Amino acid sequence: MYSIAVVGATGLVGSTMLELLKKRNIPIEKLTLFSSARSAGKEIIFNDKSYIVEELTESKTQGPFDYVLMSAGGETSLQFSPLFEQQGAIVIDNSSAWRMDPEISLVVPEVNPPSLSRKIIANPNCSTIQSVDPLNILADAYGLKRVAYTTYQSVSGSGWKGIEDLKRGERGEEPVNYPHPIYNNVLPHIDVFQEDGYTKEEVKMIEETRKILQLPSLPVTATCVRVPVTSAHSVAINVTLEKETTSEEIKMLFNENPYVTLEDDPKHDIYPMPVNAGGKEGVFVGRIRKDNSLPNTFHVWTVSDNILKGAALNAIQILEQLITRKENTK
Ligand code: 11C
C-alpha cells in the first residue's frame, strides 16, 4: 500500500487521474490532494471518502509520499518536483518542464520503461503518446527514415478552458481562451509561436518523438491544428521506412499488437474517429496505405482520447509499471 499525492487534483487531467486510481485499484494507503490556492478548500469524494484539497506549499512536500502524480503546469513542477524527489518520492509529471532534460526519462511504458536515474519521470505530450505507439511498432519491424505529422487536436487538450471556449462559440459568444473562435473553425496554432515559425506544440512532438524512440537524429516534422472536437486527438502520420513492406503487412503487425487497435475497413467506412475513441483507453489506428509519391512511405491515421492515454492513463500506467517493478524486487 502506498502514500500517493495528486497535484492539480481539480484539473481535467488531475480529476481523470483520480478516476483511474480508483478504477484500476491502485493500492493506496494514504491519498493527499493538492491544488493551487484558487482551488484549495474544495471537497473531492474518492472511494466514498471526503478529501479537502490543500494548497501545495514547500513544507507540504515532506509527506512522506511514495508517488506524486503532478498535473499542475511547468512552473509548479519546476518548483516542487525536486522537493518531492529529495524527500524520497517518485514524481510522475504531466507538464513539459522536464521532458527534454537528458537526466529525466520521458516515458510511454510499452515503448521505453523509465531508467530512474532521477526520481522525476516525465509524461509526454498527448499527441506524441498516441503517435509513438504505432511508430515504435514500425521502428522495430522496419526502421524509420522520416516522420511527418499533421494533427487534429481536440479542445480538451487546453483543459476546461478549451472546452468552455467551444461551448461559448456554440452559444454565439466570443472566445476567451483561443485568439480566434474554435467553433465552426480550425486553428493552425497550438501553444506559442517560435522564431522559426513552428509552434511549441510542433517542437514538442518533434523532440519528444526522437527522445522516446531513442532516435535522436530521426527527421521529424509537424503541423499541429486545433479542431472543434471535445475529446480525442487525431494525428495523420506520414512515415518513411528503412525496409520495404506492404500496407497489408503493416495492418497485420498492428492487428497482432496489444498496444494499438486496428480499425481499417474502408469498404464499410470503418476508420478511427474521435466520436468513437473519446472515453476509451486505446490508441486506434487505420487508413493504412502506401504513399505512392515516395519510396517505402505509408500513411497511418491514429486517434486516441488525449486526456486518457494522452495524459492521465499514461501517467497511471507508468505508476503501475513502477509498482510492479517494486513488488518484483521485494
Ligand atoms: C494540447 N497537447 O492539445 C496539448 C496539451 O505539453 O502536455 C498538452 C500540453 C503538454 O493543447
Residues whose N, C-alpha, C, O or C-beta is under 5 A from the ligand:
A	BS01	11C	N94 S96 P124 N125 C126 S127 Q153 S154 G157 S158
